Amino acid sequence: MKHKLITLVLGLFAMLPASIVAEWQPAEKSQRENYAAVMQLAKSAEPLTNFFAAEKLAVPEPNDVYYQARWDFLNDCYYVNPGVARPSNAMKSFLDICDENELVNHKRFEFKKAAETLGVELISDKVAFEVDGEAIIEHRDLSYQSDDEYSQKLDLFLPKNPSSDKVPCIIFIHGGGWRSHKRAWMEGHAKYVASQGYAAATIDYRMLNCATPLECLHDAKAAVRWVRAHAAQYGIDPDRLGASGGSAGAQLSTALATTNGVVELEGEGGNQGVSSAIQAAVGFATPAMTGKRKTWPNKKGNVLPDWFMKVSPYHHVSADDAPIKFIHGAKDGLVKVEEAKDMFAAYQKLGIMSELEILPDEGHVFYMDEESAEKALAFFRKVFEN
């Protein structure tokens, strides 16, 4: 897949203005093609990362030492160590060289954030577990909205032999602290659901540094609207849409379940006028955002950011919300299990269908497997088929 992408990017690179082609490149001829491909990818991701904007402010006098260090960082992320969860070692080496040579000014913090965001974008978008695709139809890279000339995309998975003309669809939303752009992380879940007769989608959304969780929720709602608007085309039942995710993806999924009809949370994405309501959700390691305790994303107990209450699933709970199942590790050190317990209690108080499953031996990231996908689908079947 990467080789095909590089071939395409090189074709685009050949058409770039001479001023761009003349920029710094590695001295080794063997690295120049890789460099051209990665730089074009990095520039295409600028609306998500703000890296080059931050670089311009933080590195006023870039020289060959800087450009070589930048290339070593990007090369490590994309080619050398693409399978890491975070490019921490490559990031440290890059910043150390910048500091040793006094290349970065007082804007270092903003520059570091932007560089890390770009590094995360370049590391591999890996599937957590494989599912037999023989019974699945795949539609890849479907654009569900465009902003600043950059399209947010989703992958759609359909059963080859659906049991009816219209099947439910589950939208899977990846985690990563709102700092990752990796829809393939939930592809195993989506393919499993599609192999069992439901439609499923995996989505990207904007990342921190260029957005807040409020814009992330806008994107998630735009994805729901796109699925509903295209339901007839793909054999999807627009009245049976669900969402599921882990960590940040669970926050977005449960926020979708609790904020139907909140106009100010819709954002300005595509398919305005189409409902973004979902009918069920499953959250793994859900940050309910109760604000009651020091836990992610408010782990330090600082003053809550202005977006916190707006996107809080807990503070939007009302009697007409969609059913939710919470699955949480008792040993979760990042998002305390009490967050899920509190939101489950709020649902129970209002008599809304809900379930809480606490896994006694699990921490934060336990859900990247087929067993978790099975649990999610079982709950959606309860809601949609009973």
C-alpha positions as CSV (number, residue, x, y, z in Angstrom):
1,M,0.0,0.0,0.0
2,K,2.8,2.4,0.9
3,H,4.6,1.7,-2.4
4,K,1.4,2.6,-4.4
5,L,1.0,5.8,-2.3
6,I,4.6,6.8,-2.9
7,T,4.2,6.3,-6.7
8,L,1.2,8.6,-6.6
9,V,2.8,11.2,-4.4
10,L,5.9,11.3,-6.6
11,G,3.7,12.0,-9.6
12,L,2.1,14.9,-7.7
13,F,5.6,16.1,-6.5
14,A,6.8,16.3,-10.2
15,M,4.0,18.9,-10.8
16,L,4.9,21.1,-7.9
17,P,6.3,24.6,-8.5
18,A,10.1,24.9,-9.0
19,S,10.4,26.9,-5.8
20,I,9.2,23.9,-3.8
21,V,11.2,21.3,-5.8
22,A,14.3,23.4,-5.1
23,E,14.0,23.0,-1.3
24,W,16.5,21.1,0.8
25,Q,16.7,17.4,0.3
26,P,19.0,14.6,1.6
27,A,22.5,14.5,0.1
28,E,22.1,10.7,-0.5
29,K,20.4,10.1,-3.8
30,S,18.9,6.9,-2.4
31,Q,16.8,8.8,0.1
32,R,15.5,11.6,-2.1
33,E,12.5,9.7,-3.4
34,N,11.4,8.8,0.1
35,Y,12.0,12.4,1.2
36,A,9.9,13.8,-1.6
37,A,7.0,11.4,-0.8
38,V,7.1,12.1,3.0
39,M,7.3,15.9,2.5
40,Q,4.3,15.8,0.2
41,L,2.3,13.7,2.8
42,A,3.4,16.1,5.6
43,K,2.2,19.1,3.6
44,S,-1.1,17.5,2.7
45,A,-1.7,16.9,6.4
46,E,-1.0,20.5,7.4
47,P,-4.7,21.3,8.1
48,L,-4.5,18.6,10.8
49,T,-1.1,19.3,12.2
50,N,-0.1,23.0,11.8
51,F,3.5,21.8,11.7
52,F,4.9,24.1,9.0
53,A,3.1,27.1,10.5
54,A,4.6,26.3,13.9
55,E,8.0,25.7,12.3
56,K,7.9,29.1,10.6
57,L,7.4,30.7,14.0
58,A,9.7,28.6,16.1
59,V,12.6,28.1,13.8
60,P,13.4,31.5,12.3
61,E,16.7,30.5,10.7
62,P,16.6,26.9,9.6
63,N,19.8,25.5,8.2
64,D,21.1,22.2,6.9
65,V,21.5,20.9,10.4
66,Y,17.8,21.5,11.0
67,Y,16.6,20.1,7.8
68,Q,18.6,17.0,8.2
69,A,17.3,16.5,11.8
70,R,13.7,17.1,10.5
71,W,14.2,14.5,7.8
72,D,15.6,12.0,10.3
73,F,12.5,12.5,12.4
74,L,10.0,12.1,9.6
75,N,12.0,9.2,8.1
76,D,11.9,7.4,11.4
77,C,8.1,7.9,11.8
78,Y,7.2,6.8,8.3
79,Y,9.8,4.3,7.2
80,V,12.1,3.1,10.0
81,N,9.7,2.7,13.0
82,P,6.2,3.0,11.7
83,G,4.7,0.5,14.2
84,V,5.2,2.5,17.4
85,A,2.3,3.9,19.3
86,R,4.0,7.3,19.7
87,P,7.2,8.6,18.0
88,S,8.7,9.5,21.4
89,N,12.3,8.4,20.7
90,A,12.5,10.1,17.3
91,M,10.8,13.2,18.7
92,K,13.4,13.4,21.5
93,S,16.3,13.1,19.1
94,F,14.9,15.8,16.9
95,L,14.3,18.2,19.7
96,D,17.7,17.5,21.2
97,I,19.5,18.4,18.0
98,C,17.4,21.6,17.8
99,D,18.2,22.5,21.3
100,E,21.9,21.7,21.0
101,N,22.2,24.0,18.0
102,E,19.9,26.7,19.4
103,L,17.6,26.4,16.4
104,V,14.3,26.8,18.2
105,N,13.1,30.0,20.0
106,H,10.6,30.6,22.7
107,K,7.8,29.0,20.6
108,R,9.4,25.6,21.4
109,F,6.3,24.2,23.2
110,E,3.9,24.9,20.3
111,F,6.5,23.5,17.9
112,K,6.9,20.3,19.9
113,K,3.2,19.7,19.9
114,A,2.9,20.3,16.2
115,A,5.9,18.0,15.5
116,E,4.4,15.2,17.6
117,T,1.1,15.5,15.9
118,L,2.8,15.2,12.5
119,G,4.8,12.2,13.7
120,V,1.7,10.5,14.9
121,E,0.0,11.1,11.6
122,L,2.9,9.5,9.7
123,I,3.2,6.3,11.8
124,S,1.3,3.3,10.5
125,D,-2.5,3.1,10.6
126,K,-2.5,-0.5,11.8
127,V,-5.5,-2.9,12.1
128,A,-5.6,-4.3,15.6
129,F,-6.9,-7.7,14.7
130,E,-7.8,-9.5,11.4
131,V,-11.2,-10.7,10.4
132,D,-12.0,-12.9,7.3
133,G,-13.1,-10.5,4.6
134,E,-14.8,-13.0,2.3
135,A,-18.3,-12.0,3.4
136,I,-17.6,-8.3,3.4
137,I,-17.8,-5.5,0.7
138,E,-15.3,-2.7,1.4
139,H,-15.7,1.0,0.3
140,R,-12.5,2.9,1.2
141,D,-11.6,6.5,1.7
142,L,-15.1,8.0,1.4
143,S,-15.0,11.7,2.1
144,Y,-17.7,12.6,4.6
145,Q,-16.8,16.3,4.8
146,S,-14.2,18.7,3.5
147,D,-12.7,21.6,5.4
148,D,-9.7,23.9,4.4
149,E,-9.3,21.7,1.3
150,Y,-8.7,18.6,3.5
151,S,-11.3,15.8,3.4
152,Q,-12.2,13.9,6.5
153,K,-12.7,10.3,5.4
154,L,-14.3,7.0,6.5
155,D,-14.1,3.4,5.4
156,L,-17.5,1.6,5.0
157,F,-17.9,-2.2,5.4
158,L,-21.0,-4.0,4.2
159,P,-22.2,-7.6,4.4
160,K,-22.2,-9.3,1.0
161,N,-25.3,-11.2,1.9
162,P,-27.4,-8.9,4.1
163,S,-30.4,-10.5,5.9
164,S,-32.7,-7.7,4.8
165,D,-32.8,-4.7,2.4
166,K,-31.8,-2.3,5.2
167,V,-29.4,-3.3,7.9
168,P,-28.2,-1.3,11.0
169,C,-24.8,0.5,10.8
170,I,-22.3,0.9,13.6
171,I,-19.8,3.8,13.4
172,F,-16.6,2.9,15.1
173,I,-14.5,5.8,16.4
174,H,-10.8,5.3,17.4
175,G,-9.2,6.6,20.5
176,G,-5.7,8.2,21.0
177,G,-6.4,11.2,23.3
178,W,-7.9,13.1,20.3
179,R,-4.3,13.2,19.0
180,S,-4.4,10.4,16.5
181,H,-5.9,10.1,13.0
182,K,-6.0,6.4,12.7
183,R,-9.4,5.0,11.7
184,A,-7.8,1.5,10.9
185,W,-7.3,1.0,14.7
186,M,-11.1,0.1,14.9
187,E,-11.2,-1.7,11.5
188,G,-11.2,-5.1,13.2
189,H,-14.3,-4.2,15.1
190,A,-16.0,-2.9,11.9
191,K,-15.1,-5.9,9.8
192,Y,-16.3,-8.2,12.5
193,V,-19.7,-6.5,12.7
194,A,-19.9,-6.6,8.8
195,S,-19.1,-10.3,8.8
196,Q,-22.0,-10.8,11.2
197,G,-24.6,-9.0,8.9
198,Y,-24.5,-5.4,10.0
199,A,-22.9,-2.4,8.1
200,A,-20.0,-0.7,9.8
201,A,-17.8,2.4,9.3
202,T,-14.5,3.6,10.7
203,I,-13.9,7.3,10.7
204,D,-11.2,9.9,11.1
205,Y,-11.6,13.2,12.9
206,R,-9.6,16.3,13.5
207,M,-6.8,16.2,16.1
208,L,-5.7,18.3,19.0
209,N,-3.3,21.1,18.0
210,C,-5.5,22.1,15.1
211,A,-8.8,21.4,16.9
212,T,-10.4,20.9,20.3
213,P,-12.7,17.9,21.3
214,L,-15.6,20.2,20.3
215,E,-14.5,20.1,16.7
216,C,-13.9,16.4,17.0
217,L,-17.5,16.0,18.1
218,H,-18.6,18.2,15.1
219,D,-16.7,15.7,12.9
220,A,-18.3,12.7,14.5
221,K,-21.8,14.2,14.0
222,A,-20.9,15.0,10.3
223,A,-20.0,11.3,9.8
224,V,-23.3,10.2,11.2
225,R,-25.1,12.6,8.9
226,W,-23.2,11.3,6.0
227,V,-24.1,7.7,6.8
228,R,-27.8,8.6,7.2
229,A,-27.8,10.7,4.0
230,H,-26.3,7.8,2.0
231,A,-28.2,5.0,3.7
232,A,-30.4,4.1,0.8
233,Q,-27.3,3.9,-1.5
234,Y,-25.6,1.3,0.7
235,G,-28.6,-0.6,2.1
236,I,-28.4,0.9,5.5
237,D,-31.4,1.5,7.8
238,P,-31.2,5.2,8.7
239,D,-33.3,4.6,11.9
240,R,-30.8,2.1,13.3
241,L,-27.4,3.7,13.6
242,G,-25.0,3.1,16.4
243,A,-21.6,4.3,17.5
244,S,-18.8,2.6,19.4
245,G,-15.2,3.5,20.4
246,G,-12.5,3.3,23.0
247,S,-11.2,6.1,25.2
248,A,-11.5,9.4,23.2
249,G,-13.6,7.3,20.7
250,A,-15.9,6.3,23.6
251,Q,-16.3,9.9,24.7
252,L,-17.3,10.8,21.1
253,S,-19.6,7.8,20.8
254,T,-21.4,8.4,24.1
255,A,-21.6,12.2,23.4
256,L,-23.4,11.3,20.1
257,A,-25.8,9.3,22.2
258,T,-26.6,12.1,24.6
259,T,-26.5,15.3,22.5
260,N,-29.1,14.6,19.8
261,G,-30.9,17.9,19.0
262,V,-28.2,20.2,20.6
263,V,-27.9,22.5,17.6
264,E,-24.8,24.3,18.7
265,L,-22.9,21.0,18.7
266,E,-23.7,20.1,15.1
267,G,-20.8,22.1,13.6
268,E,-20.7,23.2,10.0
269,G,-19.8,19.9,8.2
270,G,-21.6,18.4,5.3
271,N,-25.3,17.2,5.0
272,Q,-26.7,20.0,7.2
273,G,-30.3,19.4,7.9
274,V,-29.8,15.6,8.2
275,S,-30.2,14.2,11.7
276,S,-27.0,13.2,13.5
277,A,-28.9,11.1,16.1
278,I,-27.8,7.6,16.9
279,Q,-29.9,4.9,18.5
280,A,-27.3,3.1,20.6
281,A,-23.7,3.3,21.7
282,V,-21.0,1.2,23.3
283,G,-18.1,2.9,25.1
284,F,-14.9,1.1,26.1
285,A,-12.9,3.0,28.8
286,T,-15.3,5.9,28.5
287,P,-14.2,9.4,29.7
288,A,-17.7,10.5,30.8
289,M,-16.3,13.9,31.7
290,T,-18.2,14.2,35.0
291,G,-15.7,16.8,36.2
292,K,-15.9,15.2,39.7
293,R,-12.3,13.8,39.8
294,K,-8.8,14.1,38.5
295,T,-9.0,11.7,35.6
296,W,-8.3,12.0,31.8
297,P,-8.7,14.4,30.2
298,N,-8.5,16.5,33.3
299,K,-5.9,14.4,35.1
300,K,-4.1,17.3,36.7
301,G,-7.3,18.8,38.1
302,N,-6.7,22.2,36.5
303,V,-9.5,24.6,35.6
304,L,-11.8,22.9,33.1
305,P,-11.3,24.2,29.5
306,D,-14.3,25.9,27.9
307,W,-15.1,22.9,25.7
308,F,-15.3,20.4,28.5
309,M,-18.9,20.9,29.5
310,K,-20.0,21.3,25.9
311,V,-18.8,17.8,25.0
312,S,-19.3,16.1,28.3
313,P,-21.6,13.0,27.8
314,Y,-22.4,13.0,31.5
315,H,-23.7,16.6,31.6
316,H,-25.9,16.1,28.6
317,V,-27.8,13.1,30.0
318,S,-31.6,13.4,29.5
319,A,-34.5,11.0,29.3
320,D,-34.6,10.8,25.6
321,D,-31.0,9.6,25.2
322,A,-29.9,6.5,23.2
323,P,-29.1,3.3,25.1
324,I,-25.5,2.9,26.1
325,K,-23.3,0.0,27.3
326,F,-20.2,0.9,29.3
327,I,-17.3,-1.6,29.4
328,H,-14.5,-0.5,31.7
329,G,-11.3,-1.9,33.3
330,A,-11.3,-1.8,37.1
331,K,-7.5,-1.1,36.9
332,D,-7.8,1.7,34.4
333,G,-5.2,4.3,35.6
334,L,-6.0,6.8,33.0
335,V,-9.8,7.0,33.0
336,K,-11.1,6.0,36.4
337,V,-13.9,3.4,36.4
338,E,-16.0,5.7,38.6
339,E,-16.6,7.8,35.5
340,A,-18.4,5.0,33.8
341,K,-20.2,4.1,37.1
342,D,-21.5,7.7,37.5
343,M,-22.8,7.9,34.0
344,F,-24.4,4.5,34.2
345,A,-26.1,5.6,37.5
346,A,-27.4,8.8,35.7
347,Y,-28.9,6.6,33.0
348,Q,-30.4,4.2,35.5
349,K,-32.0,7.1,37.4
350,L,-33.8,8.2,34.3
351,G,-34.8,4.6,33.3
352,I,-32.8,4.6,30.1
353,M,-31.7,1.2,28.8
354,S,-28.0,0.8,29.8
355,E,-25.5,-1.8,30.9
356,L,-22.2,-1.6,32.8
357,E,-19.6,-4.3,32.6
358,I,-16.5,-3.9,34.8
359,L,-13.5,-6.1,33.9
360,P,-11.6,-6.7,37.2
361,D,-8.2,-7.3,35.7
362,E,-8.1,-4.8,32.9
363,G,-6.5,-1.4,32.5
364,H,-7.2,1.2,29.9
365,V,-6.6,-0.3,26.5
366,F,-8.2,-3.8,26.6
367,Y,-10.7,-3.5,23.8
368,M,-8.6,-4.0,20.7
369,D,-9.7,-7.6,20.1
370,E,-12.5,-9.7,18.6
371,E,-14.0,-10.5,22.1
372,S,-14.7,-6.8,22.6
373,A,-16.2,-6.5,19.2
374,E,-18.5,-9.4,20.0
375,K,-19.6,-7.7,23.2
376,A,-20.4,-4.5,21.3
377,L,-22.4,-6.3,18.7
378,A,-24.4,-8.3,21.3
379,F,-25.6,-5.0,22.8
380,F,-26.5,-3.5,19.5
381,R,-28.5,-6.6,18.7
382,K,-30.4,-6.2,21.9
383,V,-31.3,-2.6,21.0
384,F,-32.0,-3.1,17.3
385,E,-33.6,-6.5,17.1
386,N,-35.7,-6.8,20.2
